[in-house]
Amino acid sequence: MKSWLTRLTFVMAAGCAVAAADGQTCTGSFPNLITDVCYDCMFPMALGGGILNFGPTGNDYDTGASQSPVCLCIDSLAVGTPISFWEPRYMVDTTNIPGCLPMLGGVNLSPPYNAAEFGGTNNTNSHIRGTNRGAFMHTNEYINPVMSALGVVSASPCLDNRSFDIPFISWADPSWGDDALSLMLTPYAYPFAGIAAIASEMPDAIAATAGFPLNELFWVAGAWGPMYPLDGNVASATTPEQVAHLMVARVFAKLHAAGTQFTSAGNDALQSCGAMGVPELIMDKRQYKTNRTYPFPDNECTPIGRPLAFQEIGAARPQDKDYSYFIFQRKDCCAAYTVTP
């Protein structure tokens, strides 16, 4: 815990004073790890291939990895017990101000470039008559494996034990505001633009409402909108909460496509016998759930693409421009047996 607190102190010390620009002020709050995080989202948990189950099973999807009471680590050939649960390990915030870090209390880093690339909504004339409302937002991703930080379980090979870090800040990514440049990272997304994306949103949203989205429809994020391009431009913005959730989905899809984000769900992750999992270039969107912590904790476990009617209650005030979320990732892990001589 000392390590990530030291890193947090350094980041906040490096930040300049919170500033207002174009009438916008960087706001935020570091989440209270006791009261703001919905730890119910960690459930259901399974141990030993389902011999022991904890929590309701309705908010889960079956990866098919933990069906046997024993598992085998491919690299070490060690035998262990399969464990599955949802680990709170990431945080993501969205903001209109480049350099703003809402999850660090509203610190503004005053970036040396792209400092004038502010986000917001705009109304444009669409090609089918009428008015279309679009948006652009910045986002930051944080590594904060809270279970290890709080010392809830010690020395577990299945828990992420990395220190607090900020691996992605959108204002430093030149492709975040450029659709053409962003699509160079995912050229396979071109065939799914336009009608293909719009037609896929409804079935994906229905599936996410009943449980989890359809992984086969990887190019959409259900009721949140199209997944591609993987940047901050939203062609159709309905509510601030919808735009913010879409930014969360896109930033993880972008990091997966870049090879820097691993999946910890599924049989391959189970057999890797580690906390990080295995690479996955096209994100399985079923492995993430969001829990808003700012401006108001929503106490909801929201899979990607689920309609946001309940999450938006009391969280769409005109003054709220910054949103923060804790991210739970599905984990299948083989806890190898250790023999003490």
C-alpha positions as CSV (number, residue, x, y, z in Angstrom):
1,M,0.0,0.0,0.0
2,K,2.9,2.3,0.7
3,S,4.1,2.0,-2.9
4,W,0.9,3.2,-4.6
5,L,0.5,6.0,-1.9
6,T,4.0,7.2,-2.7
7,R,3.2,7.2,-6.4
8,L,-0.1,9.0,-5.8
9,T,1.6,11.7,-3.7
10,F,4.2,12.3,-6.5
11,V,1.5,12.7,-9.2
12,M,-0.5,15.1,-7.1
13,A,2.6,17.1,-6.2
14,A,3.5,17.4,-9.9
15,G,0.1,18.7,-10.8
16,C,-0.4,22.4,-11.0
17,A,-3.2,24.3,-9.4
18,V,-6.7,23.5,-10.6
19,A,-7.5,26.0,-13.3
20,A,-10.5,27.2,-15.2
21,A,-10.5,27.4,-19.0
22,D,-13.3,28.3,-21.3
23,G,-15.6,28.3,-18.3
24,Q,-14.6,24.7,-17.4
25,T,-13.0,23.7,-14.2
26,C,-11.3,20.4,-13.4
27,T,-13.2,18.7,-10.6
28,G,-13.1,15.3,-9.0
29,S,-12.5,13.2,-5.9
30,F,-10.3,10.3,-5.1
31,P,-12.7,7.4,-4.4
32,N,-13.1,6.2,-0.9
33,L,-12.1,2.6,-1.2
34,I,-14.4,1.6,1.7
35,T,-17.6,3.4,0.8
36,D,-17.5,4.3,-2.9
37,V,-16.6,1.0,-4.4
38,C,-19.4,-1.5,-4.9
39,Y,-17.7,-4.7,-3.7
40,D,-20.8,-6.7,-4.5
41,C,-19.5,-6.5,-8.1
42,M,-16.8,-9.0,-7.1
43,F,-19.5,-11.7,-7.0
44,P,-20.2,-14.4,-7.9
45,M,-17.1,-16.2,-6.9
46,A,-16.4,-19.9,-7.5
47,L,-13.7,-22.1,-6.0
48,G,-12.8,-25.6,-7.1
49,G,-14.8,-25.8,-10.3
50,G,-18.0,-24.5,-8.6
51,I,-17.8,-26.7,-5.5
52,L,-18.1,-23.5,-3.5
53,N,-20.1,-20.6,-4.9
54,F,-20.5,-17.2,-3.3
55,G,-23.0,-14.6,-4.3
56,P,-25.7,-14.4,-6.9
57,T,-25.1,-16.0,-10.3
58,G,-27.3,-13.7,-12.3
59,N,-24.6,-11.1,-12.8
60,D,-22.0,-13.4,-14.3
61,Y,-21.2,-15.2,-17.6
62,D,-19.8,-18.6,-17.9
63,T,-16.4,-18.6,-19.5
64,G,-16.2,-22.4,-19.3
65,A,-12.8,-22.3,-17.7
66,S,-13.5,-23.3,-14.1
67,Q,-15.6,-26.4,-14.4
68,S,-13.1,-28.9,-13.0
69,P,-12.1,-29.1,-9.3
70,V,-8.4,-29.1,-10.4
71,C,-6.4,-27.2,-13.0
72,L,-3.0,-27.5,-14.6
73,C,-0.5,-24.7,-15.2
74,I,0.9,-25.0,-18.7
75,D,4.2,-23.4,-18.1
76,S,5.2,-25.1,-14.8
77,L,3.0,-28.2,-15.0
78,A,1.9,-27.4,-11.5
79,V,-1.5,-28.6,-10.3
80,G,-3.9,-26.2,-8.5
81,T,-7.5,-25.2,-7.7
82,P,-9.4,-23.0,-10.2
83,I,-10.7,-19.7,-8.8
84,S,-13.1,-17.3,-10.6
85,F,-14.3,-13.9,-9.4
86,W,-14.4,-10.2,-10.5
87,E,-11.4,-8.3,-9.4
88,P,-11.5,-4.5,-8.9
89,R,-8.2,-3.5,-10.6
90,Y,-8.7,-0.4,-12.8
91,M,-10.1,3.1,-12.6
92,V,-11.1,5.3,-15.5
93,D,-12.3,8.9,-15.5
94,T,-13.6,11.1,-18.3
95,T,-13.3,14.9,-18.6
96,N,-13.6,17.7,-21.0
97,I,-10.3,19.3,-19.9
98,P,-7.0,17.9,-21.2
99,G,-4.7,17.1,-18.3
100,C,-7.5,16.9,-15.8
101,L,-7.4,14.0,-13.4
102,P,-10.8,13.7,-11.7
103,M,-9.9,10.6,-9.8
104,L,-6.9,12.4,-8.2
105,G,-9.1,15.0,-6.7
106,G,-9.4,17.2,-9.8
107,V,-5.6,17.8,-10.3
108,N,-4.8,19.6,-13.5
109,L,-1.5,18.7,-15.0
110,S,-1.5,21.6,-17.5
111,P,-0.2,19.5,-20.4
112,P,2.6,20.9,-22.5
113,Y,0.7,20.2,-25.8
114,N,-2.9,19.7,-26.8
115,A,-3.7,22.0,-23.9
116,A,-6.4,23.7,-25.9
117,E,-8.1,20.5,-27.1
118,F,-11.1,20.8,-24.9
119,G,-14.0,18.4,-25.0
120,G,-17.7,19.0,-25.0
121,T,-20.9,18.6,-27.0
122,N,-21.8,20.2,-30.3
123,N,-24.8,20.2,-32.5
124,T,-24.3,19.6,-36.2
125,N,-26.6,19.2,-39.2
126,S,-26.9,15.5,-40.0
127,H,-27.1,14.1,-43.6
128,I,-30.6,12.9,-43.0
129,R,-32.0,16.4,-42.0
130,G,-32.4,17.6,-38.5
131,T,-29.8,18.2,-35.8
132,N,-27.3,15.6,-34.6
133,R,-25.6,16.0,-31.2
134,G,-22.0,14.9,-31.0
135,A,-19.4,15.0,-28.3
136,F,-15.7,14.7,-27.6
137,M,-14.1,13.7,-24.2
138,H,-10.7,13.0,-22.7
139,T,-10.1,9.9,-20.6
140,N,-7.5,8.6,-18.2
141,E,-6.9,5.0,-17.2
142,Y,-5.4,4.1,-13.8
143,I,-4.1,0.8,-12.4
144,N,-5.3,0.4,-8.8
145,P,-5.6,-3.2,-7.7
146,V,-7.5,-2.4,-4.6
147,M,-7.6,-5.9,-3.1
148,S,-3.8,-6.0,-2.9
149,A,-3.6,-2.4,-1.8
150,L,-5.9,-3.0,1.1
151,G,-4.2,-6.2,2.0
152,V,-7.5,-8.1,2.0
153,V,-5.7,-11.3,0.7
154,S,-2.0,-11.6,1.0
155,A,0.4,-13.6,-1.2
156,S,-2.2,-14.7,-3.7
157,P,-0.9,-15.5,-7.2
158,C,-4.3,-14.7,-8.6
159,L,-4.4,-11.0,-7.4
160,D,-2.9,-8.2,-9.3
161,N,-0.2,-6.8,-7.1
162,R,1.0,-3.9,-9.3
163,S,1.5,-0.5,-7.7
164,F,-0.7,2.5,-8.5
165,D,0.0,3.8,-12.0
166,I,-1.6,5.9,-14.8
167,P,-0.7,4.0,-18.1
168,F,-3.0,6.0,-20.4
169,I,-3.8,9.7,-20.7
170,S,-5.7,10.7,-23.8
171,W,-4.2,14.1,-24.3
172,A,-0.8,12.5,-24.9
173,D,-2.3,10.2,-27.6
174,P,-2.3,12.0,-31.0
175,S,-4.9,9.5,-32.3
176,W,-7.5,10.3,-29.6
177,G,-9.0,13.2,-31.5
178,D,-8.4,11.9,-35.0
179,D,-10.8,9.3,-36.5
180,A,-8.6,8.5,-39.5
181,L,-5.4,8.1,-37.4
182,S,-7.2,6.0,-34.8
183,L,-8.5,3.6,-37.4
184,M,-5.0,2.8,-38.5
185,L,-4.6,0.8,-35.3
186,T,-7.7,-1.2,-36.1
187,P,-8.1,-1.4,-39.9
188,Y,-10.5,-4.4,-39.5
189,A,-13.1,-2.0,-38.1
190,Y,-13.7,-0.3,-41.5
191,P,-16.4,-2.8,-42.7
192,F,-18.4,-2.3,-39.5
193,A,-18.9,1.5,-39.9
194,G,-22.3,3.0,-40.6
195,I,-25.3,0.8,-41.0
196,A,-23.5,-2.3,-39.7
197,A,-22.8,-0.6,-36.4
198,I,-26.3,0.9,-36.0
199,A,-28.0,-2.4,-36.8
200,S,-26.0,-4.3,-34.2
201,E,-26.5,-1.9,-31.3
202,M,-30.1,-3.1,-30.5
203,P,-29.4,-6.9,-30.2
204,D,-26.3,-6.2,-28.2
205,A,-28.1,-3.8,-25.9
206,I,-30.9,-6.4,-25.3
207,A,-28.3,-9.0,-24.5
208,A,-26.6,-6.7,-22.1
209,T,-29.9,-5.8,-20.4
210,A,-30.6,-9.5,-19.7
211,G,-27.0,-10.3,-18.7
212,F,-23.9,-9.5,-20.8
213,P,-23.3,-8.2,-24.3
214,L,-22.7,-10.4,-27.3
215,N,-19.0,-10.9,-27.8
216,E,-19.6,-11.7,-31.5
217,L,-20.7,-8.1,-32.0
218,F,-17.3,-6.7,-31.0
219,W,-17.7,-3.5,-33.0
220,V,-20.5,-2.1,-30.9
221,A,-21.0,-1.3,-27.2
222,G,-24.8,-2.0,-27.1
223,A,-26.8,1.0,-25.9
224,W,-23.7,3.1,-25.5
225,G,-23.0,3.3,-29.2
226,P,-20.4,2.1,-31.8
227,M,-17.1,0.9,-30.4
228,Y,-15.0,2.2,-33.3
229,P,-13.2,4.4,-34.0
230,L,-11.3,4.0,-30.7
231,D,-11.0,7.6,-29.8
232,G,-12.9,10.4,-28.0
233,N,-15.2,11.4,-30.8
234,V,-18.8,10.4,-30.4
235,A,-21.0,10.9,-33.4
236,S,-24.3,10.5,-31.5
237,A,-24.4,11.7,-27.9
238,T,-27.6,11.3,-25.9
239,T,-26.5,11.9,-22.3
240,P,-23.3,12.7,-20.5
241,E,-23.4,9.3,-18.8
242,Q,-23.7,7.5,-22.1
243,V,-20.8,9.3,-23.6
244,A,-18.6,8.7,-20.4
245,H,-19.5,5.0,-20.4
246,L,-18.6,4.7,-24.1
247,M,-15.2,6.3,-23.4
248,V,-14.6,3.6,-20.8
249,A,-15.4,0.8,-23.3
250,R,-13.3,2.4,-26.0
251,V,-10.2,3.0,-23.9
252,F,-10.0,-0.7,-22.9
253,A,-10.7,-1.8,-26.5
254,K,-7.9,0.5,-27.6
255,L,-5.4,-0.8,-25.1
256,H,-6.3,-4.4,-26.1
257,A,-5.8,-3.6,-29.7
258,A,-2.4,-2.1,-28.9
259,G,-1.4,-5.2,-27.0
260,T,-0.9,-3.5,-23.7
261,Q,-4.1,-4.8,-22.0
262,F,-4.5,-8.5,-21.2
263,T,-7.5,-10.7,-20.6
264,S,-7.8,-12.6,-17.3
265,A,-10.9,-14.5,-18.3
266,G,-11.2,-17.8,-20.0
267,N,-9.3,-21.1,-20.2
268,D,-6.0,-19.6,-21.6
269,A,-5.9,-17.1,-18.7
270,L,-6.7,-19.9,-16.2
271,Q,-3.8,-22.1,-17.5
272,S,-1.4,-19.2,-17.4
273,C,-1.6,-19.4,-13.6
274,G,-0.9,-15.7,-13.2
275,A,-2.6,-12.5,-12.2
276,M,-2.1,-10.7,-15.5
277,G,-3.7,-13.2,-17.9
278,V,-2.9,-13.5,-21.6
279,P,-2.8,-11.0,-24.6
280,E,-6.1,-10.4,-26.4
281,L,-6.1,-8.0,-29.3
282,I,-9.9,-7.9,-29.9
283,M,-11.4,-7.3,-26.5
284,D,-14.0,-9.6,-25.1
285,K,-16.3,-6.9,-23.7
286,R,-18.0,-9.4,-21.4
287,Q,-15.1,-9.3,-19.0
288,Y,-15.6,-5.8,-17.7
289,K,-18.1,-4.2,-15.3
290,T,-18.2,-0.5,-14.3
291,N,-19.1,1.1,-11.0
292,R,-19.4,4.9,-11.0
293,T,-17.7,6.6,-8.0
294,Y,-17.9,10.3,-9.1
295,P,-19.9,12.6,-9.0
296,F,-22.1,10.2,-7.1
297,P,-21.4,6.5,-6.4
298,D,-24.1,4.5,-8.3
299,N,-23.7,1.2,-6.4
300,E,-24.3,-0.6,-9.8
301,C,-22.4,-3.3,-11.6
302,T,-22.8,-2.3,-15.2
303,P,-21.6,-4.6,-18.1
304,I,-20.5,-2.9,-21.3
305,G,-23.5,-1.9,-23.4
306,R,-26.3,-2.1,-20.8
307,P,-28.8,0.7,-20.9
308,L,-28.1,3.4,-18.3
309,A,-31.6,4.3,-17.1
310,F,-30.8,3.5,-13.4
311,Q,-27.3,4.9,-13.5
312,E,-28.4,8.2,-14.8
313,I,-30.8,8.9,-11.9
314,G,-29.4,12.0,-10.1
315,A,-26.2,12.0,-12.2
316,A,-27.0,14.3,-15.1
317,R,-26.7,17.7,-13.5
318,P,-25.6,20.5,-15.9
319,Q,-22.6,21.2,-13.7
320,D,-21.3,17.6,-13.9
321,K,-18.6,17.4,-16.6
322,D,-16.3,14.8,-15.1
323,Y,-17.1,11.2,-14.3
324,S,-15.1,8.5,-12.6
325,Y,-15.5,4.7,-12.6
326,F,-14.0,1.7,-10.9
327,I,-13.6,-1.2,-13.3
328,F,-14.0,-4.9,-12.3
329,Q,-12.4,-7.5,-14.6
330,R,-13.5,-11.1,-14.7
331,K,-10.7,-13.4,-13.5
332,D,-10.2,-17.1,-14.0
333,C,-7.0,-18.2,-12.3
334,C,-5.4,-21.5,-11.3
335,A,-4.0,-21.2,-7.7
336,A,-1.2,-23.7,-7.9
337,Y,-0.4,-25.9,-4.9
338,T,2.9,-25.2,-3.2
339,V,4.8,-27.9,-1.3
340,T,6.7,-26.8,1.7
341,P,9.8,-29.0,2.4
